[in-house]
């Protein structure tokens, strides 16, 4: 199956010589959720703006469901819904009119039932006659999503959609994104909240300094690059790692009551059995064991550091 979104050698150089995008190649599958991670200034918003036709690329191409975003702009743009980072809404307009206007701008016929479904899904139906200025910041972000969905796009871009909203509202939005995926909508999400990508994405892309460092299945990435830590709680305090254990990747906690052993989950042997035997030989008695795997945030930070090296 052909990808619904294909980005080929996309470059963007601004006046003055700044290269915001440096040959980005990316295929996005229909119905997937792709989380695009990167530090400030990495090129995330420039990439989305270029795909959506807000910014003109210096070179390269983008197609949406086979339509070129430059030569077939109207057809391509009709496939895309965009929730921008900045809240830019007419403050004195009613919610229902704001959403209906966007649908009309895309040449879609009036469909009151559809707009009601969208507003109910976003918990906005009871606010439909409220003016934008009367809404909280979180509700305004919901209106942005309603506008983006009003013309029934097949690809939805969410550029930092939960920035500045509370945790409960953020989780509500995660549920909405999961529902859209179930309906076959492709979602591309940029976020500073790594747990957001970890919670809902199928694949993760990491961009830094205008280059796409990788795109990989989230679970495979965490399995390949994640490292586990075994925390060994001790019955008695020790002052230092025993001499017979110094060759192992062990770190003594500040209170002297636990040892942390880091190991690679992809190796044939973890070394845990040998470690426990060595602890016994040294006369160290254990109280408890617990494991922890690297988070996506730790993996992301490591990748960006490598990309900058």
N, C-alpha and C positions, 0 to 999 in steps of 0.2 A: 504494500500500500504506500502510495506517495505521501510524503509529509504534508500536513496542512499549511505549515509555514517553513519556507526555505530561505536561508540567509547565506549568500555566497560572496566571500571576499569583500565584506562591507567595510569601507573606510570613510572616515570623516575628519577633514582637516579644516580648522577654523582660520579665519583671517588672522595673520600674525604667526601662523605656523604650528599652532597647537594641534597635535593629533589626538582626537578624542576616541576614535575607533581605528584599530590597526589590523584590518583584514580579518574580520569576524566571520567564521563559518559555523552554521548551526542549522540542523533540521529538527523540527518539533512535530511530534506525532499528534494526531487528532485524539482529543479526549484525555490528554495527560495534563498533569500539573507540574510545571517546571519552576523551580525556585532559582532565581538569579541573585547570587550573593556577590558582594564586593564592597570595598571601603568607599568613603566619600570621594568623588572624582574619578571613580574607576571606569565610568562610561555607561553605567546602567541606564540612566535616564536618556542619554544621547541615543543609545541603541533603540529604546522604545520610541522615542520621538522620530527617529529615522524610519522605523518600520511603519509608524502611523502617518507618515507624510508631513509631520510638523517641521522636520529638519530634512534638508536635501543632502543625500550622501555625496561625497567627493567621487567615489567609484564603488563598484560592486552592485549587487542586485538583491531584491527581496521579492518573493512571491507569496501570496496568501491564497490558498486553494487554487493555485495555478495562475492567478492574476498578478501581473507585475505592478508594484506600488507606484512606479513612475509613469509607465505608458498606459496602464489601465487603473488609474488611481481610484476612480469612483467605485468600480467593482471590488477592488481590493479593500478599500476603506469601509465599504458596507459590511464586510465580513468581521470587522474589528470593533470591539468595545474597549474604551480606555477610561480607567479611573486614575486621574492624574494625582501627583503628589500634593499639589497646592489646591486648596479649596477656593474655587472661583465661581460663585453662584450669585445670581441677582437677589439681593437681600429682601426686596419688597415683593417678590413674586411668590405665589403659592406653590407648595410642593407638587401638587398634581399637574399644574400648568407647566412647571419647570421640566418635568419628566415627559409630558405630552409633546412639548415643543421639540425636544431632542428627537423623538420618534419622527415627527414631521419633517425635521431637517434632513433626515435620511430618506425621505420620499415614501415613508410607510403610511398606509391607511390608518385612520383612527381605529383603535381597538381598546375600548374602555375595560373590557374583561381582562385583557392581558396586563394592562397597567395596574389594575386592582390586584392581580395575582403577584406581580412584582412587588408592589408596595406592602402587601400583607406578608410576603416572605421576609421582607426587610424590616418588619415591625414599624412600618410607616403609615399604614392605612388610617389610623386614628389621627395622624398628623397631616393628612392630605390637603386640608384647607388652611393649614398654618403657613405663615410667611417664613421664608428661609431665615430671616433675622431672629425669629423666635426660637429656633432650634439650637440644641447643644452642638458642640463640635463633633461628637460621635454621630449624632443624627444627620448632620450635614454630610458626613462621609457616607452614610447610608444612601443619602439622596444622590451622591455622585455615582454610586454603584447602580442605583435604579436608572439613572440617565444612561449609563453605559449599557445596560441590559435592554433598554426600551426598544431598540431596533432589532433585537434578537440576533446578536452577533454569534459567530461560531468560534471566535478567538477573543479572549478577554485578557487585557493587560491591567494589572494592579500594581501601580507604582507607589510603594510604601503605603498601602491602604490603611494600616492600623497605627500609623504614627500619631502619637499623642492621644490615643483612646485608652480607656481603662481595660483591665484584663478580661472582665466579663464580656465586654463588647467585642474584644479581639477574638475570643473563643466563639462568639456568635458568628462572626465573619468567617472563621475557619469552617464552621458547619455549612454556611451558605456556599462556600467554595466547593466543599465536598459534594453538595447537592448538584451544583452546576456540572461538576465532573461526571456525576452519574447520568446526567442528561446528554453527555457527549460534548460539552463545551470544553475547549482547550483553554487552560489558564496559565498565564506567565506572570509570576509574582516576583517583584523585587522587594526586599525587606532588610531591615537592620536587626530584626528579631530572629536570631538563629533558630530559636525553638519553634518559630512559625514554619520555617522550612522543614525542620525535623518532623513536625507534627503532620503536615498535610501534603508534602511534595512527593512525586514519583521519581523525578530526577532532579539533580542539583547541578547548576552551572556556576562556576566561579570566574569572575571577571576582575582584572586588575590592570590599571594603566592602559585601558583600551584593548587589551588582549583577553581572549577567552582561554583560561588556563586549562579547564577541563569541563566536560559534561558527562555525568555518570549516574547510573541508578543509585538512589540514595542509600539503600540497604547494602548494595555492593561496595559503595564508596566507604561506608562506615566499617564494613567487614575487612576491606583491603587496607585501609589506612588507620583504622582505629586501634588503639592499644588498650589492653586491660591492665588494671591494677588490683593486686591482691593485698588487702590490708590485714595484717596479722596482729591481733591484740594480744598482749603478753600478760601473764599473771603477775610478774614482778618487773619492776623498772630496771633498765640497763643503761649504762652510760655511753656506750658506743656499739657499733656493729662489730660482732666478734671477728677476730682475725681470720677464722676459717670461712667466713662468708663474704669477705671483701671483694671477691671476684664476681659476685652476683650483683644484679641491678637492684640493690636494696637501699632504702633511705630510712633513717631512724627519725621518728616524730620528735618534736621539740620536748614533749613531756617524758620521753624515754619509755613510753608504755605501748608503743606499736611500731611495727616495721611495715614499709610499703614496698612491694615487689612489682615491678613493671615488666610485662612480657608481651610478645607479639602473638596475636591470635592466629596468624597464618602459618606459623612455623609448625613443623611436624610434632615437636615436643615443646611443652610450655616450660618445663623445668621445675614445676611445682612439686612433684614427687621428690626430686632430688633436694629441693630446698627444705622441705619438711623433714627429710632424713637428716640433713645437715644441722638443722635447728635442734633436733633431738640429740645429736652427737655433742653439740655445744652445751647441752643441759638447759636449754631455754624451753620453758613450758608455755603452751599456748592457752589463751582464754577463749578466743573466737576468731573466725575468719569471715571476710566479706570481699566481694569483687565489685569493680566499677569499670565501665567501658568509656573510652574517650567520647565526648559529645561532638556533634557536628560543628559546634563553634570552635573547639580546639583544632579539629581537622582543617577548618576554613582558615583560621589564623596561620596555621603552618603552611598551607598552600600559598597564601598571599605573600608570606615571608620568602618562600622559595622563589616565587615569580618575580619578586623585587630584587633578588640576589643577582 
